[in-house]
Amino acid sequence: MKNIPESHQDLLTDEKKAFVYLATTMPDGSPQVTPIWFNTDGEHILLNSVVGRVKDKNMRARPNVGSVHLRPGQPVPLFANPRQGS
């Protein structure tokens, strides 16, 4: 993935089992942060969500989201994407 540094590409492998903390925006403007599993198709980060859940509704209504990716066993965020969207 071209936007993720080479030093962090290992986080995208299934074997790493890394988390993404996804921040969406509620209708009142407040943040909603959820730790979730993710995957990649080599170009995009794919997020796991159930249709109709809060994060799904928030992303459909307000597609600008933020994410923080953590390396398992390391509590300091490696990189953040403050403005993703479709």
C-alpha positions as CSV (number, residue, x, y, z in Angstrom):
1,M,0.0,0.0,0.0
2,K,1.6,3.2,-1.2
3,N,0.4,5.5,1.8
4,I,1.8,3.2,4.5
5,P,5.6,3.3,5.2
6,E,7.5,0.2,4.2
7,S,8.6,-0.1,7.9
8,H,4.9,-0.7,8.8
9,Q,3.8,-3.0,6.0
10,D,4.1,-6.0,8.2
11,L,1.1,-4.7,10.2
12,L,-1.1,-5.5,7.2
13,T,-0.4,-9.2,7.2
14,D,-2.9,-11.6,8.5
15,E,-0.2,-13.2,10.7
16,K,0.3,-10.0,12.6
17,K,-3.3,-9.7,13.9
18,A,-3.0,-6.0,14.4
19,F,-5.9,-3.7,15.4
20,V,-7.2,-0.5,14.0
21,Y,-8.9,2.0,16.3
22,L,-11.5,3.5,14.0
23,A,-12.9,7.0,14.9
24,T,-16.2,7.9,13.3
25,T,-18.5,10.9,14.0
26,M,-21.9,10.6,15.7
27,P,-24.8,12.7,14.4
28,D,-24.3,15.2,17.2
29,G,-20.6,15.6,16.1
30,S,-19.1,13.6,19.0
31,P,-16.5,11.0,18.3
32,Q,-17.1,7.3,18.4
33,V,-13.9,5.1,18.6
34,T,-14.0,1.4,18.1
35,P,-11.1,-1.2,18.1
36,I,-11.6,-3.4,15.1
37,W,-9.9,-6.2,13.1
38,F,-9.0,-5.2,9.5
39,N,-7.6,-6.7,6.3
40,T,-6.3,-5.4,3.1
41,D,-6.7,-6.1,-0.6
42,G,-3.3,-4.6,-1.3
43,E,-4.6,-1.2,-2.1
44,H,-7.3,-0.5,0.5
45,I,-7.7,-1.2,4.2
46,L,-10.8,-3.2,4.6
47,L,-12.8,-2.8,7.8
48,N,-15.0,-5.4,9.5
49,S,-18.5,-4.1,10.3
50,V,-22.0,-5.4,10.5
51,V,-24.6,-3.5,8.4
52,G,-26.7,-1.3,10.7
53,R,-24.2,-1.0,13.5
54,V,-23.2,2.4,14.8
55,K,-19.9,2.6,13.0
56,D,-21.5,1.4,9.8
57,K,-24.2,4.0,10.0
58,N,-21.7,6.7,10.9
59,M,-19.4,5.8,8.0
60,R,-22.2,5.9,5.5
61,A,-23.5,9.2,6.8
62,R,-20.1,10.8,7.4
63,P,-17.4,9.0,5.5
64,N,-14.4,11.0,6.8
65,V,-12.9,8.8,9.5
66,G,-9.7,8.6,11.4
67,S,-7.7,5.5,12.3
68,V,-4.8,4.6,14.6
69,H,-2.9,1.4,13.9
70,L,-1.1,-0.4,16.8
71,R,1.6,-3.0,16.6
72,P,0.6,-5.9,18.9
73,G,2.5,-5.7,22.2
74,Q,3.5,-2.1,21.6
75,P,1.2,0.5,23.2
76,V,2.4,3.5,21.2
77,P,0.6,4.2,17.9
78,L,2.8,3.7,14.8
79,F,0.8,5.8,12.4
80,A,-2.5,7.5,12.1
81,N,-4.7,8.4,9.1
82,P,-6.7,11.4,10.4
83,R,-8.8,11.9,7.2
84,Q,-9.8,8.9,5.2
85,G,-13.0,8.9,3.2
86,S,-14.6,7.9,0.0
